[in-house]
Amino acid sequence: MKLAFIGLGVMGYPMAWHLQRSGHEVTVYNRTQTKAQKWAKQYSGSWADTPALAAKDAELVFVCVGNDDDLRSVVLGEHGAFAGMKPGSTLVDHTTASADVARELQLKAQEGELSFMDAPVSGGQAGAENGVLSIMVGGEPSVFAEVEPVLQAYGKSVKLLGPAGSGQLAKMVNQICIAGLVQGLAEGVHFAKRAGLDGAALFDVIQHGAAGSWQMVNRHETMLDNEFDFGFAVDWMRKDLRIALEEARNNGAQLPVTALVDQFYAEVQKMGGSRWDTSSLVSRLEREE
């Protein structure tokens, strides 16, 4: 298939590669043009000057950018992806954004005889590089049936969860669950140190029991060593939590732990940890030691 991929950040760069190596013809666009040129040279693909040119004649257009405003900037307008897409084609948005912007773009797509799916992902940079992301999708079942086989190029789990906006709502649940879990792990690491336990031995035991989680398996060693220079950044997590908390205010959901952890991340930012991995929550517990 002829595809386009817009946004070559730490997630989009390897995701676009997985599409190319699956045998598709991929044209990429990135705001920093040199990165698009580098990708095209590295993977024998093509690059374009604008989202509209990248999307020209593509059957599917994928987007993975930063937030609602970034998404609108590459999709709408004279040089946006919608302007270059042919009727009957589909835009799949992997950005973690609001459910409102997903519904907005779905309506805009319909006006141009296009289809739109919101499909945020979970699994981080490692999941994107290894092609094992979890993909939460909102959209029409008939469109999903056509897109799902392509998404499997980098998706270990791909699930349609409802109409447009449902994927973004599901991603909010994902981040809500992670926030409380990482705080619990941070407190466990902190307590273990204060108690004089052998952290490596401790977590080698409990990660196989009821307390075990992806975060524990993949982050306990670096948390014990106060190493946070990798993974999903605190700035990104606060952006995601802000979206979830705003949605909760609209639908009446109570998120007291999420709100509290969001403030803890704000403290980490003040400590200079804006780009630290989200597991850096433990750093605020140990800052006076």
Backbone torsions as a table, in degrees:
resi	resn	phi	psi	omega
1	MET	NA	154.2	173.8
2	LYS	-90.5	118.9	-174.6
3	LEU	-125.0	160.7	172.1
4	ALA	-129.5	145.5	176.0
5	PHE	-131.6	124.3	-175.8
6	ILE	-115.0	116.9	179.5
7	GLY	107.5	102.4	-174.3
8	LEU	-113.6	56.3	174.6
9	GLY	-80.3	-160.3	-177.7
10	VAL	-63.9	-23.0	177.8
11	MET	-93.6	-49.6	-173.9
12	GLY	-64.4	-36.0	-177.6
13	TYR	-57.7	-54.0	178.3
14	PRO	-72.1	-30.4	179.0
15	MET	-63.3	-42.9	178.0
16	ALA	-63.0	-36.8	178.1
17	TRP	-63.6	-42.1	179.0
18	HIS	-60.5	-37.0	177.0
19	LEU	-65.5	-43.6	-179.4
20	GLN	-63.7	-44.2	-177.0
21	ARG	-73.5	-13.5	175.5
22	SER	-81.2	-0.4	175.2
23	GLY	104.0	3.2	179.3
24	HIS	-85.6	159.6	177.1
25	GLU	-97.0	107.2	-170.9
26	VAL	-110.8	130.2	171.6
27	THR	-112.5	131.8	-175.4
28	VAL	-112.9	155.3	171.3
29	TYR	-135.0	139.8	173.1
30	ASN	-144.0	145.2	-178.3
31	ARG	-57.9	-41.1	172.0
32	THR	-86.3	104.2	-170.2
33	GLN	-60.5	-34.3	-177.5
34	THR	-61.8	-30.7	178.9
35	LYS	-70.3	-38.1	176.8
36	ALA	-65.1	-40.3	178.8
37	GLN	-65.2	-40.7	178.8
38	LYS	-62.4	-44.8	180.0
39	TRP	-60.8	-47.5	-177.5
40	ALA	-60.5	-39.7	179.3
41	LYS	-70.0	-42.3	-176.6
42	GLN	-66.9	-36.6	-173.4
43	TYR	-116.1	14.8	176.8
44	SER	57.1	41.3	176.8
45	GLY	-108.3	-161.6	179.8
46	SER	-125.5	157.5	176.0
47	TRP	-131.9	159.7	-177.9
48	ALA	-134.1	158.4	-177.2
49	ASP	-76.6	-26.9	-177.2
50	THR	-137.7	159.2	174.6
51	PRO	-58.7	-38.0	-179.3
52	ALA	-62.6	-42.2	179.6
53	LEU	-69.4	-36.2	177.3
54	ALA	-63.9	-37.9	-175.4
55	ALA	-81.8	-10.9	-176.6
56	LYS	-58.2	124.0	177.8
57	ASP	69.2	3.6	179.3
58	ALA	-75.5	141.1	175.8
59	GLU	-78.8	-35.7	176.8
60	LEU	-132.1	138.2	177.0
61	VAL	-121.0	126.0	-179.8
62	PHE	-108.6	141.7	-179.8
63	VAL	-130.6	136.9	175.1
64	CYS	-147.1	93.0	-177.7
65	VAL	-124.2	-160.2	-167.8
66	GLY	-88.0	-47.5	-173.4
67	ASN	-156.5	-172.2	-177.0
68	ASP	-56.5	-47.7	-177.4
69	ASP	-65.9	-41.3	176.8
70	ASP	-60.7	-40.9	-178.8
71	LEU	-62.9	-48.6	178.3
72	ARG	-59.9	-38.1	-175.6
73	SER	-65.7	-30.2	-178.7
74	VAL	-98.0	-10.3	-178.4
75	VAL	-104.6	-41.1	-174.9
76	LEU	-98.3	167.6	176.3
77	GLY	90.1	177.2	-174.5
78	GLU	-58.8	-36.0	-177.4
79	HIS	-107.2	9.5	-179.9
80	GLY	-76.9	166.3	-176.2
81	ALA	-58.6	-42.4	-178.9
82	PHE	-56.8	-34.8	-177.7
83	ALA	-66.2	-25.9	-178.0
84	GLY	-99.1	-10.5	-174.6
85	MET	-80.4	146.0	179.1
86	LYS	-88.7	149.8	177.8
87	PRO	-53.6	138.6	179.7
88	GLY	93.6	-9.7	179.0
89	SER	-87.1	169.0	-172.0
90	THR	-128.9	138.7	172.6
91	LEU	-105.8	127.5	179.9
92	VAL	-112.6	116.4	-175.8
93	ASP	-100.8	117.4	177.8
94	HIS	-95.1	-0.3	178.6
95	THR	-62.4	142.5	168.0
96	THR	-85.3	107.0	-173.5
97	ALA	-138.7	-170.1	-179.7
98	SER	-82.1	157.4	174.3
99	ALA	-67.8	-29.1	-179.7
100	ASP	-63.4	-44.2	-178.8
101	VAL	-69.5	-30.6	176.2
102	ALA	-63.2	-45.5	179.4
103	ARG	-66.6	-37.6	177.6
104	GLU	-60.8	-47.2	-177.8
105	LEU	-72.4	-29.1	176.4
106	GLN	-64.1	-40.7	177.7
107	LEU	-67.8	-40.9	177.7
108	LYS	-62.3	-38.5	179.8
109	ALA	-63.6	-43.8	179.8
110	GLN	-58.7	-38.0	179.9
111	GLU	-61.4	-30.2	-179.7
112	GLY	-100.2	15.6	-178.9
113	GLU	59.6	39.0	177.9
114	LEU	-116.4	168.9	174.4
115	SER	-115.5	153.3	-179.1
116	PHE	-137.6	138.3	174.7
117	MET	-134.5	131.5	170.5
118	ASP	-91.2	129.7	-172.4
119	ALA	-144.2	61.8	177.6
120	PRO	-61.8	157.3	-173.5
121	VAL	-123.1	159.6	173.7
122	SER	-134.9	145.3	-178.5
123	GLY	137.1	-10.5	175.1
124	GLY	69.0	-173.7	-178.2
125	GLN	-58.9	-40.8	-179.7
126	ALA	-64.0	-39.6	178.8
127	GLY	-64.9	-37.7	177.7
128	ALA	-67.7	-43.6	-178.3
129	GLU	-66.4	-36.0	-178.2
130	ASN	-91.2	-3.1	177.4
131	GLY	69.9	35.5	-176.0
132	VAL	-128.6	40.6	-179.3
133	LEU	-75.6	154.4	167.3
134	SER	-95.9	129.3	-174.5
135	ILE	-121.2	120.3	-178.0
136	MET	-104.0	119.3	-167.1
137	VAL	-116.9	138.6	170.5
138	GLY	-120.1	132.7	-179.4
139	GLY	161.2	-167.8	-178.3
140	GLU	-84.2	138.9	-179.3
141	PRO	-56.5	-39.4	-177.9
142	SER	-66.3	-36.5	177.8
143	VAL	-71.5	-41.0	179.4
144	PHE	-59.2	-40.2	-179.2
145	ALA	-60.2	-32.5	179.4
146	GLU	-79.9	-33.4	-173.9
147	VAL	-86.4	-32.0	-173.2
148	GLU	-52.4	-46.2	-179.0
149	PRO	-59.8	-32.5	178.9
150	VAL	-73.2	-39.9	179.6
151	LEU	-63.0	-24.8	-179.5
152	GLN	-67.4	-7.7	175.5
153	ALA	-62.5	-30.1	178.1
154	TYR	-136.7	10.9	-179.6
155	GLY	-111.3	120.0	174.9
156	LYS	-78.8	-35.6	177.8
157	SER	-132.9	120.1	-178.4
158	VAL	-126.4	119.4	-173.0
159	LYS	-136.1	130.1	171.9
160	LEU	-82.5	125.7	-173.1
161	LEU	-114.9	1.3	179.1
162	GLY	144.7	-167.8	-178.8
163	PRO	-69.1	178.0	-178.3
164	ALA	-50.2	133.9	-176.6
165	GLY	101.8	-22.0	-176.9
166	SER	-67.4	-34.7	177.7
167	GLY	-63.2	-43.3	179.0
168	GLN	-66.3	-39.2	177.2
169	LEU	-63.3	-38.8	178.3
170	ALA	-65.2	-39.6	178.6
171	LYS	-64.2	-34.1	176.3
172	MET	-62.1	-42.8	177.1
173	VAL	-60.4	-42.7	179.2
174	ASN	-56.5	-46.9	-177.6
175	GLN	-72.3	-34.0	175.4
176	ILE	-59.8	-45.9	-179.2
177	CYS	-64.6	-41.4	-179.2
178	ILE	-65.1	-41.5	-175.4
179	ALA	-56.0	-51.9	-179.4
180	GLY	-67.2	-35.5	-178.5
181	LEU	-66.0	-44.7	-178.7
182	VAL	-66.4	-37.0	177.0
183	GLN	-63.6	-41.8	177.4
184	GLY	-61.8	-42.1	178.3
185	LEU	-64.8	-41.3	178.8
186	ALA	-60.0	-43.1	179.6
187	GLU	-67.0	-36.1	177.3
188	GLY	-64.7	-44.4	177.7
189	VAL	-61.0	-46.3	-179.9
190	HIS	-60.9	-45.7	179.8
191	PHE	-63.0	-43.3	-179.0
192	ALA	-59.4	-41.9	178.7
193	LYS	-64.0	-46.6	-179.1
194	ARG	-63.9	-31.6	-178.3
195	ALA	-82.2	-6.7	178.6
196	GLY	77.4	22.0	179.9
197	LEU	-80.7	155.4	172.6
198	ASP	-78.0	102.8	-173.7
199	GLY	-59.5	-43.0	-179.2
200	ALA	-60.4	-45.9	180.0
201	ALA	-67.4	-41.0	-179.4
202	LEU	-57.9	-53.0	-174.6
203	PHE	-75.3	-22.0	173.1
204	ASP	-64.0	-30.6	178.8
205	VAL	-81.8	-53.8	-168.5
206	ILE	-78.0	-17.1	179.3
207	GLN	-68.0	-15.6	179.3
208	HIS	-95.1	1.0	179.8
209	GLY	-108.8	-158.1	-175.1
210	ALA	-65.1	-22.5	-179.8
211	ALA	-82.5	-9.6	-174.7
212	GLY	-63.8	148.9	178.5
213	SER	-161.1	167.4	174.9
214	TRP	-58.5	-42.3	-178.7
215	GLN	-61.8	-42.6	-179.8
216	MET	-65.5	-46.2	-178.1
217	VAL	-62.2	-42.5	-171.8
218	ASN	-95.5	-13.3	-173.6
219	ARG	-124.6	-11.4	-173.8
220	HIS	-64.3	-36.8	-178.3
221	GLU	-65.1	-45.3	-179.3
222	THR	-71.0	-32.2	175.9
223	MET	-65.7	-40.0	177.3
224	LEU	-62.8	-32.3	-178.3
225	ASP	-95.5	3.6	-178.8
226	ASN	55.4	47.1	176.7
227	GLU	-112.5	119.9	-173.5
228	PHE	-133.1	16.6	-173.3
229	ASP	-89.9	52.5	-179.7
230	PHE	-166.9	175.3	171.0
231	GLY	75.2	-157.0	-173.3
232	PHE	-81.7	118.1	-171.1
233	ALA	-72.4	151.0	177.8
234	VAL	-57.1	-41.5	178.6
235	ASP	-57.0	-41.9	-178.8
236	TRP	-68.7	-40.1	179.8
237	MET	-64.2	-40.9	179.2
238	ARG	-65.0	-35.8	175.5
239	LYS	-61.0	-45.1	-179.2
240	ASP	-66.5	-41.8	-179.9
241	LEU	-67.4	-34.6	176.9
242	ARG	-61.1	-42.6	178.4
243	ILE	-61.5	-44.2	-179.3
244	ALA	-64.8	-42.5	-179.0
245	LEU	-67.9	-35.9	176.2
246	GLU	-65.8	-42.0	178.2
247	GLU	-64.6	-37.7	179.2
248	ALA	-64.1	-37.0	177.0
249	ARG	-63.7	-31.3	-179.7
250	ASN	-78.7	-36.9	-175.1
251	ASN	-101.0	-2.1	175.4
252	GLY	86.9	4.7	178.7
253	ALA	-67.8	144.6	178.8
254	GLN	-101.7	121.4	-176.7
255	LEU	-127.9	61.7	-176.4
256	PRO	-64.3	-40.2	-179.6
257	VAL	-69.0	-42.5	179.0
258	THR	-59.8	-44.2	179.5
259	ALA	-62.8	-39.6	-179.6
260	LEU	-67.2	-45.0	-179.5
261	VAL	-65.6	-34.9	175.4
262	ASP	-57.8	-41.3	177.6
263	GLN	-69.1	-33.7	175.2
264	PHE	-62.7	-41.1	177.3
265	TYR	-64.9	-33.0	176.2
266	ALA	-62.3	-37.0	176.6
267	GLU	-64.9	-40.7	178.4
268	VAL	-62.2	-39.6	176.7
269	GLN	-59.5	-43.3	179.8
270	LYS	-65.3	-24.9	177.5
271	MET	-80.3	-1.3	-178.6
272	GLY	94.9	13.8	-175.1
273	GLY	-99.9	27.6	-177.4
274	SER	-56.0	-35.1	-177.7
275	ARG	-103.1	4.3	174.9
276	TRP	-68.8	157.6	173.8
277	ASP	-63.5	153.9	-177.0
278	THR	-61.5	-21.0	177.8
279	SER	-67.9	-7.1	179.4
280	SER	-68.1	0.9	173.2
281	LEU	-53.0	-31.7	-179.7
282	VAL	-64.2	-25.0	-176.7
283	SER	-64.5	-32.9	-179.7
284	ARG	-72.4	-22.3	177.9
285	LEU	-78.8	-21.2	-174.7
286	GLU	-113.4	8.2	-172.2
287	ARG	-66.8	-21.2	-178.6
288	GLU	-97.9	3.1	-178.2
289	GLU	-84.7	NA	NA
